[in-house]
């Protein structure tokens, strides 16, 4: 290898790229064995493990990173016999056994509500299969100092799939870590992320990064060439305050959010991951690393297993937030607990959505259209809202109306109706006029229904079929 190119005699040199994993045609996972970098793959035909030094393609060469190139703790083995030992152990594991192991670890290092810890255990296992699915949710974790939020990130870093823990992350940190080879190279913990909503680039990366196929273009100023970076992976966003609902609505819609409170965990994860030679802490750390390696081998063995498609009876964003996870755990003993966990988070998320200004306005606008027709003057809309929504006019400003925690402004209400409800505004000789479509308004109103329930059944079964159904 010479620089960034590998030279073959009589042939054009090929560019060489380090990568943490590659799944075409078979899954290759980067590891370190006795100090040397390799790819590890599972040959399903022979039922054996194979180590590979590099992957040669027609236009490039992919190689496993050296130890110093990893932004996280590599999957490292001191001898080749270890590979077969983990391989044999992983063949005896199930999704249920691994989920219970993950939950045991999460609860040992974190003292939070059970449904929050269950979700972290679900995401730990799921992170090893995130690149089998088209979407992922994010976790948005908020808490005061010393409330345990960083412990959650550190725990996930210790056992999740190739977790890179970034403090005060920037957009280039994220897209360069995820790279240009293929989606889902690793998992991200974005700690101290209080200012991410101030970066347009970061918001764009996060809004696209829940979708497997999305990429962002960036110009390489060294050669003035446009490069395309993948943005997809599971991300845990940790901060003292949530991103602005105004600036980061798209990110929050893609997230399951919860707050942390001070507690008394059995063990301090920061001490364990930095044992400083203490024998007891060293042993505890080895247990975390053992689980992490076991998960990697389970991933290698089962990566090509088919995943059953399901109907979970919820739509759009809510479906994207939880369906991939329920599919992964479908048919396990843990399925019911996992569905109940997601139901708690969906209930919380949708109750917040039901309190949004859009959810408050939509039934009033529907009443207005039903009474006055599809075309309404702007002045009539403002008066109708004030007459039919409990609130207070501002003492100092007649064009303000206070409803619950929201403030409506007369000169911006039309913009809300256009952006959120699909209304069309135009000037007429009688003043501003707004045109609505009643069927569209009714569809939008259903999207604010806070009473949705997960009902899992196999695709092709009707909602009243008992076979393959679970409510």
Secondary structure, DSSP 8 states (H G I E B T S, - for coil): -BTTEE--TTS--EEEEE-SEE-SSS-EEEEEETTEEEEEEEETTTTEEEEESEEE-SSEEEE---GGG-SS---EESSTHHHHHHHHHHHT--HHHHHHHHHHHHHHH--S-HHHHHHHHHHHHHGGGGGGSSB--EEEEE--TTSSHHHHHHHHHHHSTTEEEEES--HHHHHHHH-SS-S-S-EEEEES-TTGGG-HHHHHHHHHTTBTT-EEEEEETTTTEEEEEE--S-EEEEESS---TTTSHHHHHTEEEEE------SS-HHHHHT-TT-HHHHHHHHHHHHHHHHHHHHHHHHTTS----EE-S--HHHHHHHHHHHHHTTTSTTHHHHHHHHHHHHHHHHHHHHTSHHHHHHHHHHHHHHHH-SEEEHHHHHHHHHHHS--EE-SS-TTEEEETTEEEETTTHHHHHHHHH--EEEEETTEEEEE--HHHHHHHHHHT-S-----EEETT--TT--TTEE-
